[in-house]
Every structure is written in C-alpha cells, then in structure tokens.
Amino acid sequence: MATKSKARRKSRAKGGRHSERGVGGRLARPSRQELREVAAKRRFRQNLYVYGGGALLVAIVALVIFVNIRNAAPVGDEESWPSQGNTHIQQGSASPIEYNTTPPTSGPHYPGLAPWNIYSEPIRYEQVVHNMEDGGVIVYYQCEEDCPELREQLAGVVRPYVNSGRHVLMMPNDPNWTGFGSQSAHKDMGARIALTAWQRLDKFEEFDEGRIRAFIEKYEGIDHHVR
C-alpha cells in the first residue's frame, strides 16, 4: 500500500501527465473530434487573416479615392491657369511679361521669398509669386475704402496658419500702389477677396471662412519647383 501511495503522489507531482500517455508511456493519439476542433480553429485564424487583410485593403483604397476626389473638386469658383514659368529676375525689377491673372499665379519672380506673415502694406507681385512656387497660398483683399472688419476677419483665418509655420501670406491688393516706382505695381483684381496658389485662383466678394480654409488646406505646402 505504501508503495502505491508513493506512486500516486509521484504521479500528481508530475502534473498527472501519465493520463495523457498510452500503453508503454507513449502519447495518446488525439481523437477525431479533437482533430476536427484543431482544424476548425486553424481555418478560423486563416479566414481572419484573409478577410481582415482584405477589409483593410478596401478601406485604404477607399480612403485614397476619397482624398483624390476631394482634391480634384474645385473650391468655390476656383480657376486653373497655364503656368508662365518660374524664371528668376533681378530683385526690385518688374516682370518682363504681363501676368495672365490678377493677382498672378505663376511667372517670373524674385529669387527671395517674402516672410510668411500678415501684411498691412502691399508687396510686389514679383516677390510673392516665388512664395507660391514654394507651396504658398496668398490671401489678398482689396477695398475702395478702408475695411478693418474684413481685414480682421481674414487675419483671424490666416493667423493660426502663420503662427504654426504654414506657408500662408496675407496682404492688401492696391491698384494705386506704385511699389517704389513710377508705374502701378498692382492691378485691380475685380473682387474684394482673392486666393492664389501656383496656377490656381479663386475670387469672391463676401468673407467665407470655410472657402478660405478649404483653399489653403488643398494647396498649401505643394512645392512647384521644376525637378
């Protein structure tokens, strides 16, 4: 009896593994039911990987299509214009060609950039065209008389972009400004508000925050240097 009790204690100390073995200490073969359960679990994991990966791929493709459609859709009355090139001209000189839009959306420009900021005084077109080539968006406003309310509304939209280092610049458009020369450096843009990016232009009369933000988000940061 003592020998049998000792054997049982030894078996329990080994975790009862003797119950998993057959005659001669060999491992017992799993039953058909156990094999079916193992196979079912394996198929479930495989299906999970296949269908889960497929669903992820579909989601990625859908996101890419959505972004492309959104970027292709025009903002407001946005217009697309042919490029007039990106030739550098001497600082302070006038463009050798007439820009095909007012304000311009491409063409000859100075080598340097205007700092990204909110300006109360005009800047020459030839300066900010380079800003657009570097992925900038220019927000213009033009008023026959002083328009502090419109200016502050526009600044309220532009300021967070400037403060966070985004490529956005705001300035007045003044057809009477000579730009330190004898000829007018600006032209009448025919609207109170104009948004420009490289080869893109949107003009409108009334302040529209959503429209301005949509234009900035669509075009800001896109570099247009010829590689």
Beta strands, then each sheet from edge to edge (+ up, - down):
strand 1: 79-80
strand 2: 137-141
strand 3: 168-172
strand 4: 193-197
strand 5: 200-204
sheet 1: 1+ 5- 4+ 2- 3-
end
